[in-house]
């Protein structure tokens, strides 16, 4: 591992170049680089983008370079690391769901997604907050209730909304959102459940037309290997390549949503999402291929991964313009 980024100090390209040069000297086989380049991208491979420049040298020495596509959202032509010798990775979801049962006072049930692992709530009053973006701190009207809000975009940090809602005495929060919005915005220790706009609307109709609307939230369960439709994450940068559209970028999509990762601190593991979570999955596949075919050059490894991946993820969001999923 080569450290090139620092808290509060960013990533210095001189450090990036030195680290890659050291990796070449050390004789490594794979470089996994979660360093994003942002538009406008440079037309030239020069010292204005040290990562691109140095990675070319690494590839010429037989090192496969795997890079993240970036987390600039669903707009087209936002993908970074577009050099053709790099293996650029977008983030997709995985075949794991965390179903959470929502029970209404009329005994109707819905299934949402949650990270909540606490106890089941009692039947509680429910209050419509309208849009999550409009929730204001110090709103004591939500005390002792479960809130229902609709999330319009991807820019809002729901973690702060959940924290404010809890500080106001709220006992649970249901977030109606796009299916492409990941669950990293929800929490383990507070009943916050994500549902689709459709389910959110049905709960809202129950709230409007019931005399005494009540709701109960259950803790999440984990289902793995079930037929869960995958999708390209809303935060994952999209193609096409803004410098040379004929060169496909991202090259592949890999699991990058709700990845259980080791972290420093009191809690040793947390769920993280990002193309920086997706790139290491591909690096692992490169390592397996390299162990089976030590004489393969980076181009052969990249071609094998791109041409043998599964079909493209379902398009909950548009403008992916990239390669297949793995």
LOTI-117910 format. One line per 2 residues: number of its first residue (from 1); their letters; for each residue x, y, z of N, C-alpha, C. Coordinates in steps of 0.05 Angstrom, whole numbers. Atoms other than C-alpha are relative to their C-alpha. Layout:
! LOTI-117910
NUM = A = X/Y/Z/X/Y/Z/X/Y/Z  ...
! end
This chain:
! LOTI-117910
1 = XX = 17/-24/0/0/0/0/18/25/0  -16/-25/2/26/69/-19/-19/23/6
3 = XX = 17/-22/-10/-2/130/17/6/25/-16  -4/-24/16/-12/190/-29/-20/22/7
5 = XX = 21/-19/-7/-73/224/2/0/4/30  -1/-7/-28/-79/259/69/-25/15/8
7 = XX = 24/-14/-10/-137/283/112/5/30/0  -2/-29/2/-148/356/96/20/10/-20
9 = XX = -21/-9/19/-90/357/47/-4/-9/-28  5/10/27/-119/321/-13/21/-19/-9
11 = XX = -19/18/12/-77/281/-61/19/16/-18  -20/-14/16/-13/310/-89/10/-18/-22
13 = XX = -8/17/23/5/286/-159/29/-7/1  -28/7/-3/78/288/-142/3/-26/16
15 = XX = 1/24/-17/63/236/-88/-10/-24/-16  11/21/17/21/196/-138/21/-12/-19
17 = XX = -21/8/19/77/194/-189/22/-16/14  -21/13/-15/128/175/-136/-9/-28/9
19 = XX = 11/26/-10/83/119/-109/-1/-20/-23  1/19/23/72/89/-178/28/-8/-9
21 = XX = -28/6/7/146/94/-193/12/-21/20  -9/19/-20/160/57/-128/-13/-27/-4
23 = XX = 14/26/5/108/4/-145/13/-15/-23  -14/12/22/143/-8/-211/26/-12/10
25 = XX = -26/10/-11/209/-15/-174/-4/-24/17  5/23/-18/177/-63/-124/-10/-25/-15
27 = XX = 8/23/16/152/-107/-181/-29/-10/6  28/8/-5/77/-106/-164/-13/-9/-26
29 = XX = 14/9/23/28/-139/-211/-25/17/-6  26/-15/2/-34/-95/-198/2/25/15
31 = XX = 3/-26/-15/-47/-23/-179/-30/6/1  28/-8/-4/-116/-6/-151/0/29/9
33 = XX = -2/-29/-5/-124/69/-155/-28/12/2  26/-14/-3/-186/104/-127/5/30/2
35 = XX = -6/-29/2/-164/173/-149/-15/10/-24  17/-9/21/-215/211/-188/10/25/-15
37 = XX = -5/-24/16/-204/260/-245/-27/12/-7  25/-13/4/-258/312/-256/1/16/-27
39 = XX = 1/-16/24/-281/346/-321/5/29/7  -9/8/26/-255/383/-358/26/-16/1
41 = XX = -23/17/0/-205/328/-372/21/10/-19  -22/-9/17/-137/341/-402/1/-16/-26
43 = XX = -3/13/26/-127/326/-476/26/-15/-2  -27/11/2/-55/307/-464/7/-16/25
45 = XX = -11/16/-23/-20/255/-421/25/14/8  -23/-15/-8/27/301/-385/-1/4/30
47 = XX = -2/-3/-28/44/325/-316/-23/16/12  24/-13/-11/-22/363/-310/-18/-21/13
49 = XX = 15/21/-12/-51/295/-291/20/-23/6  -22/19/-7/3/255/-255/-9/-29/0
51 = XX = 9/28/-1/-40/193/-245/-2/-13/-27  2/11/27/-54/184/-319/27/-5/-12
53 = XX = -27/2/11/18/197/-338/15/-24/11  -16/21/-13/49/150/-287/-12/-27/-5
55 = XX = 13/26/4/-3/95/-298/8/-12/-27  -10/10/26/19/90/-371/27/-14/3
57 = XX = -26/12/-5/89/76/-348/-3/-27/14  5/25/-14/62/23/-300/-10/-22/-19
59 = XX = 11/20/19/23/-12/-356/22/-10/-19  -22/9/18/85/-13/-401/19/-19/14
61 = XX = -16/18/-16/119/-50/-344/-16/-25/8  16/24/-5/64/-103/-344/-18/1/24
63 = XX = 17/-3/-24/24/-75/-285/-28/7/-10  28/-7/7/-52/-76/-293/-9/22/20
65 = XX = 9/-23/-16/-80/-9/-268/-31/1/0  29/0/-3/-152/-11/-241/-6/27/14
67 = XX = 7/-27/-11/-184/57/-227/-30/3/3  28/-5/-4/-250/83/-202/-10/20/-21
69 = XX = 12/-18/21/-298/119/-250/-6/27/11  8/-25/-12/-315/174/-200/-28/-1/10
71 = XX = 27/-1/-13/-376/193/-159/-14/27/-6  11/-26/8/-402/253/-198/-29/-2/-8
73 = XX = 29/2/4/-473/227/-205/-8/-8/-28  11/13/23/-518/210/-262/1/17/-26
75 = XX = -2/-16/24/-500/265/-312/19/-13/-20  -18/13/19/-469/241/-377/27/14/-2
77 = XX = -27/-10/5/-395/251/-393/14/9/26  -14/-8/-26/-374/256/-319/21/-21/8
79 = XX = -19/20/-7/-331/193/-319/28/11/0  -28/-7/-1/-259/204/-298/17/-24/-7
81 = XX = -18/22/6/-197/162/-311/-7/-13/-26  10/10/26/-213/154/-384/23/-10/-18
83 = XX = -22/10/16/-144/132/-408/-5/-28/-9  7/27/10/-152/70/-452/16/-22/12
85 = XX = -15/22/-12/-97/32/-416/-9/-6/29  11/5/-27/-134/37/-349/-25/-17/-2
87 = XX = 25/15/-2/-189/-10/-328/-18/16/20  16/-19/-16/-242/40/-304/-26/-13/8
89 = XX = 22/15/-12/-297/15/-258/-22/18/11  24/-13/-11/-367/41/-245/-11/-17/24
91 = XX = 11/14/-24/-408/22/-183/-28/-9/-6  27/11/2/-469/-23/-184/-8/-12/26
93 = XX = 10/13/-25/-512/-55/-131/7/-30/0  -7/28/-3/-506/-127/-107/-26/-16/5
95 = XX = 23/18/-4/-552/-187/-97/-6/-4/30  7/1/-28/-564/-170/-24/-21/20/6
97 = XX = 21/-19/-8/-627/-139/3/-3/-1/30  4/-3/-29/-644/-116/73/-29/7/5
99 = XX = 28/-6/-2/-719/-123/76/-9/7/28  11/-9/-25/-756/-86/131/-30/2/-2
101 = XX = 29/1/1/-829/-98/146/-12/26/12  16/-23/-9/-875/-37/152/-29/-9/2
103 = XX = 28/9/-5/-943/-52/183/-17/24/6  18/-22/-5/-1000/-2/179/-21/-9/20
105 = XX = 20/6/-20/-1056/3/229/-23/-16/-10  21/17/12/-1104/-31/180/10/-27/-7
107 = XX = -13/26/5/-1058/-92/179/12/-3/-28  -13/2/26/-1033/-77/110/31/3/4
109 = XX = -29/0/-4/-958/-89/103/14/7/-26  -18/-7/22/-903/-63/58/28/-8/8
111 = XX = -28/7/-5/-830/-82/51/18/23/-10  -20/-20/7/-776/-28/52/28/-11/3
113 = XX = -28/7/-4/-701/-29/58/12/16/23  -10/-15/-23/-664/-11/121/26/-13/10
115 = XX = -23/11/-14/-600/-20/161/-6/-2/30  7/-1/-28/-637/-16/227/0/-28/12
117 = XX = -3/26/-12/-620/-73/274/-11/-1/29  10/-1/-27/-656/-52/338/-26/-15/3
119 = XX = 25/13/-6/-723/-73/367/-23/11/-17  24/-9/15/-790/-70/332/-14/22/16
121 = XX = 14/-22/-13/-828/-6/347/-28/-9/6  29/4/-5/-898/-4/376/-15/14/-23
123 = XX = 16/-16/19/-955/23/333/1/29/8  -4/-29/-6/-941/98/329/-15/17/-19
125 = XX = 13/-19/19/-974/159/299/20/7/-22  -17/-6/23/-947/179/231/-6/29/-9
127 = XX = 3/-27/9/-935/249/205/14/4/-27  -12/-5/26/-923/271/133/16/26/1
129 = XX = -18/-24/0/-864/319/127/2/12/-28  -1/-8/28/-874/326/51/28/-7/-12
131 = XX = -26/5/11/-803/333/24/22/-1/21  -21/3/-19/-742/310/62/17/25/1
133 = XX = -16/-25/2/-706/373/38/-12/23/17  14/-22/-14/-758/416/74/-2/-3/30
135 = XX = 2/4/-29/-751/386/143/18/20/15  -15/-21/-15/-730/440/193/7/-11/28
137 = XX = -7/8/-27/-692/426/257/-18/14/20  16/-12/-22/-728/441/323/-30/-2/-6
139 = XX = 29/4/5/-795/417/294/-11/-20/19  8/18/-21/-824/388/357/-26/-14/-6
141 = XX = 26/13/6/-889/368/323/4/-30/-7  -5/28/7/-855/302/303/6/-17/24
143 = XX = -7/15/-24/-841/282/375/-19/-24/4  16/24/-5/-864/211/389/-13/-12/-24
145 = XX = 13/9/25/-883/199/316/20/-12/-19  -16/9/23/-858/164/254/-5/20/-23
147 = XX = 3/-19/22/-844/213/197/1/-13/-27  0/9/28/-856/203/123/8/24/-17
149 = XX = -9/-22/18/-817/246/73/8/-12/-27  -8/8/27/-803/243/-1/26/14/-8
151 = XX = -26/-10/8/-732/252/-26/0/6/-30  2/-7/28/-728/290/-91/26/-4/-16
153 = XX = -25/2/15/-654/291/-110/20/-17/14  -21/15/-12/-587/261/-93/20/17/16
155 = XX = -19/-18/-13/-553/322/-63/-3/0/30  5/-3/-29/-585/321/6/14/-23/16
157 = XX = -11/19/-18/-547/287/62/-22/-8/20  22/8/-17/-602/247/95/9/-6/28
159 = XX = -9/6/-27/-558/229/154/-5/24/19  5/-24/-16/-565/301/179/-30/3/6
161 = XX = 29/-2/-4/-641/299/169/-9/-20/21  7/20/-20/-646/234/208/9/8/28
163 = XX = -10/-9/-26/-603/263/263/-18/22/12  17/-22/-9/-646/326/267/-27/-11/8
165 = XX = 26/12/-7/-710/284/266/0/-14/27  -2/13/-25/-686/242/323/3/19/23
167 = XX = -3/-20/-21/-664/303/363/-26/14/7  27/-12/-5/-735/330/355/-19/-19/14
169 = XX = 17/19/-14/-762/268/389/-14/-19/-18  12/19/18/-782/230/327/9/-29/6
171 = XX = -6/28/-7/-784/154/335/5/-17/-24  -5/15/24/-776/132/263/-5/18/-24
173 = XX = 2/-16/25/-770/158/192/-2/-18/-24  2/15/25/-794/130/126/7/19/-23
175 = XX = -10/-17/22/-758/158/65/-9/-12/-27  7/9/27/-792/151/-3/20/11/-19
177 = XX = -23/-8/16/-736/153/-54/1/-15/-26  -6/15/24/-712/132/-122/14/-26/6
179 = XX = -13/25/-6/-691/59/-124/30/1/-4  -29/-2/4/-622/82/-147/15/13/23
181 = XX = -13/-13/-23/-609/119/-82/8/-22/20  -11/22/-17/-565/75/-38/-10/4/29
183 = XX = 9/0/-28/-580/58/34/20/11/20  -20/-10/-19/-517/88/63/-9/24/15
185 = XX = 11/-24/-14/-559/148/83/-16/-9/25  16/9/-22/-597/105/133/18/-11/23
187 = XX = -16/6/-24/-574/83/203/-6/-27/12  3/25/-14/-564/21/245/-18/3/25
189 = XX = 11/-2/-27/-590/49/311/-26/17/1  25/-16/1/-652/89/289/-18/-11/-22
191 = XX = 17/12/20/-713/62/252/-5/19/-24  3/-16/25/-703/95/184/-1/-19/-23
193 = XX = 6/20/21/-731/57/125/-3/14/-27  3/-9/27/-724/69/51/-21/-15/-15
195 = XX = 20/13/17/-783/55/5/-1/14/-27  3/-12/27/-800/68/-68/-21/22/2
197 = XX = 20/-21/1/-842/128/-88/-28/-12/0  26/13/1/-899/80/-102/-10/-8/28
199 = XX = 8/8/-27/-900/51/-32/-4/24/18  4/-25/-15/-890/120/-2/-26/13/-5
201 = XX = 26/-12/7/-951/145/-39/-23/-16/12  21/17/-12/-993/86/-14/-2/5/30
203 = XX = 0/-6/-29/-972/100/58/-12/28/4  11/-27/-2/-988/174/47/-30/0/-3
205 = XX = 29/2/3/-1058/156/22/-13/-12/25  11/11/-25/-1069/114/84/-1/21/21
207 = XX = -2/-22/-19/-1047/173/126/-23/20/-4  20/-20/6/-1095/220/91/-29/-9/5
209 = XX = 28/10/0/-1157/176/91/-7/-17/24  5/16/-25/-1151/141/159/-5/19/23
211 = XX = 6/-17/-23/-1181/171/222/23/-1/20  -22/2/-19/-1125/145/266/23/-16/-12
213 = XX = -22/15/13/-1065/127/223/22/-7/19  -21/10/-17/-1015/84/259/18/-17/-17
215 = XX = -20/15/16/-952/49/235/20/-13/19  -20/15/-16/-902/-2/261/23/-7/-18
217 = XX = -24/6/15/-830/-12/237/15/-23/13  -15/24/-10/-793/-78/244/30/3/-7
219 = XX = -29/-1/7/-717/-88/244/5/-14/-27  -6/11/26/-683/-107/179/10/-29/2
221 = XX = -11/27/3/-667/-178/157/19/1/-24  -18/0/22/-614/-198/107/-6/-24/-18
223 = XX = 3/21/20/-627/-237/43/23/2/-20  -23/0/18/-567/-257/1/-5/-21/-22
225 = XX = 3/19/21/-568/-291/-67/-28/-1/-11  27/0/11/-641/-276/-79/0/15/-27
227 = XX = 0/-13/26/-662/-252/-149/-7/30/3  3/-29/-3/-652/-178/-134/12/14/-24
229 = XX = -9/-14/24/-647/-133/-195/22/20/7  -22/-18/-5/-581/-96/-197/-4/26/-17
231 = XX = 2/-26/14/-573/-24/-220/26/15/3  -23/-17/-3/-520/27/-232/-6/21/21
233 = XX = 5/-18/-22/-513/70/-170/-4/29/-10  6/-28/9/-540/141/-175/25/18/2
235 = XX = -24/-17/-3/-473/170/-152/22/-7/-20  -22/9/17/-431/131/-203/2/18/-25
237 = XX = -4/-17/24/-402/176/-258/-6/-16/-26  9/13/25/-428/162/-328/18/6/-23
239 = XX = -12/-6/25/-400/157/-397/-19/17/-17  -24/10/14/-389/170/-453/25/16/7
241 = XX = -26/-13/-3/-316/188/-452/-1/28/-11  2/-28/9/-313/264/-456/23/9/-19
243 = XX = -22/-7/17/-246/265/-493/-2/-16/-27  1/17/23/-254/206/-541/-25/-18/3
245 = XX = 24/15/-4/-327/182/-542/0/-28/-11  -1/27/12/-309/122/-586/14/-20/18
247 = XX = -13/18/-19/-268/93/-528/-19/-3/23  20/6/-20/-317/59/-481/11/6/29
249 = XX = -6/-5/-28/-315/85/-409/-26/5/14  -17/19/-15/-329/60/-356/2/-26/-14
251 = XX = -5/26/13/-301/-7/-377/-19/-22/10  17/20/-12/-341/-49/-328/-14/13/24
253 = XX = 13/-8/-25/-389/-41/-269/4/-23/20  -4/20/-20/-375/-77/-204/-14/8/26
255 = XX = 15/-6/-25/-407/-81/-134/13/24/14  -10/-23/-14/-400/-13/-101/-21/14/17
257 = XX = 22/-10/-17/-465/-3/-61/-2/-17/25  3/14/-25/-469/-22/12/21/-22/3
259 = XX = -22/19/-3/-401/-56/15/10/1/29  -9/1/-28/-381/-79/85/30/3/0
261 = XX = -28/-7/2/-313/-47/95/11/4/28  -14/-4/-26/-262/-46/152/7/30/2
263 = XX = -6/-28/-5/-254/23/183/13/3/27  -12/-4/-26/-213/52/240/-20/11/20
265 = XX = 18/-10/-21/-245/70/306/-13/-22/16  13/19/-18/-291/36/356/-16/-21/-16
267 = XX = 16/19/16/-336/5/302/19/-10/-23  -20/10/19/-290/-40/261/-10/-2/-29
269 = XX = 11/3/27/-337/-47/201/-24/19/-4  23/-17/8/-386/-1/165/-7/-6/-29
271 = XX = 8/2/28/-425/-2/100/8/25/-14  -9/-23/16/-394/43/48/-10/-4/-29
273 = XX = 8/1/28/-415/60/-23/18/19/-16  -17/-18/17/-374/90/-80/15/-17/-21
275 = XX = -16/14/19/-334/72/-141/27/-9/11  -24/9/-14/-275/66/-93/-5/-27/13
277 = XX = 6/27/-10/-311/5/-65/-2/-20/-23  3/18/23/-322/-23/-136/27/-8/-11
279 = XX = -26/6/13/-251/-18/-162/15/-23/13  -14/23/-12/-221/-67/-110/-12/-27/-8
281 = XX = 12/25/9/-271/-120/-132/14/-9/-27  -13/7/26/-241/-117/-202/29/-6/4
283 = XX = -28/6/-6/-171/-115/-174/4/-29/9  -1/27/-9/-186/-181/-140/-3/-20/-23
285 = XX = 3/17/24/-209/-211/-206/26/0/-16  -26/-2/14/-145/-186/-239/21/-18/14
287 = XX = -19/17/-15/-105/-221/-184/-4/-29/-6  6/28/6/-141/-287/-197/9/-7/-29
289 = XX = -8/5/27/-129/-281/-272/31/-1/-3  -29/-2/1/-56/-262/-262/12/-25/12
291 = XX = -11/24/-12/-45/-323/-217/-3/-24/-19  4/21/20/-74/-368/-272/16/3/-25
293 = XX = -15/-6/25/-39/-333/-329/21/21/5  -20/-19/-8/24/-300/-303/13/14/-24
295 = XX = -13/-12/23/48/-286/-374/-19/19/-15  19/-18/14/-14/-245/-394/8/29/6
297 = XX = -5/-29/-2/-3/-171/-407/-26/14/9  24/-14/-10/-51/-118/-378/-22/1/-21
299 = XX = 20/-2/20/-87/-111/-445/-16/-26/-2  14/26/2/-104/-186/-446/-18/-3/24
301 = XX = 16/3/-24/-129/-184/-374/-25/19/-2  22/-19/3/-171/-122/-388/-21/-10/-20
303 = XX = 18/10/21/-201/-152/-451/-16/-24/11  14/23/-11/-218/-217/-415/-22/8/19
305 = XX = 20/-9/-19/-255/-181/-359/-23/14/-14  21/-15/13/-293/-136/-406/-18/-17/-17
307 = XX = 15/16/19/-314/-190/-454/-14/-24/12  12/23/-13/-334/-243/-404/-18/8/24
309 = XX = 18/-9/-21/-374/-200/-355/-29/-7/-6  28/5/4/-448/-209/-345/-13/23/-15
311 = XX = 15/-21/15/-502/-167/-379/0/25/17  0/-26/-14/-506/-94/-362/-21/1/21
313 = XX = 20/-3/-21/-542/-75/-298/-25/13/-10  26/-13/7/-615/-55/-300/3/30/3
315 = XX = -4/-28/0/-621/18/-315/-22/15/15  17/-17/-15/-659/50/-258/6/29/-6
317 = XX = -9/-26/7/-619/110/-278/11/-1/-28  -8/0/28/-600/131/-348/29/10/-4
319 = XX = -26/-11/8/-537/151/-386/24/-14/12  -23/15/-11/-492/96/-359/22/0/-21
321 = XX = -18/0/23/-458/87/-427/27/-14/6  -24/14/-8/-408/37/-400/-1/-30/-7
323 = XX = -2/28/6/-387/-36/-403/-18/-17/18  17/19/-14/-418/-99/-373/6/-1/30
325 = XX = -3/3/-29/-426/-117/-300/15/-26/7  -13/24/-10/-385/-167/-260/-9/-6/28
! end
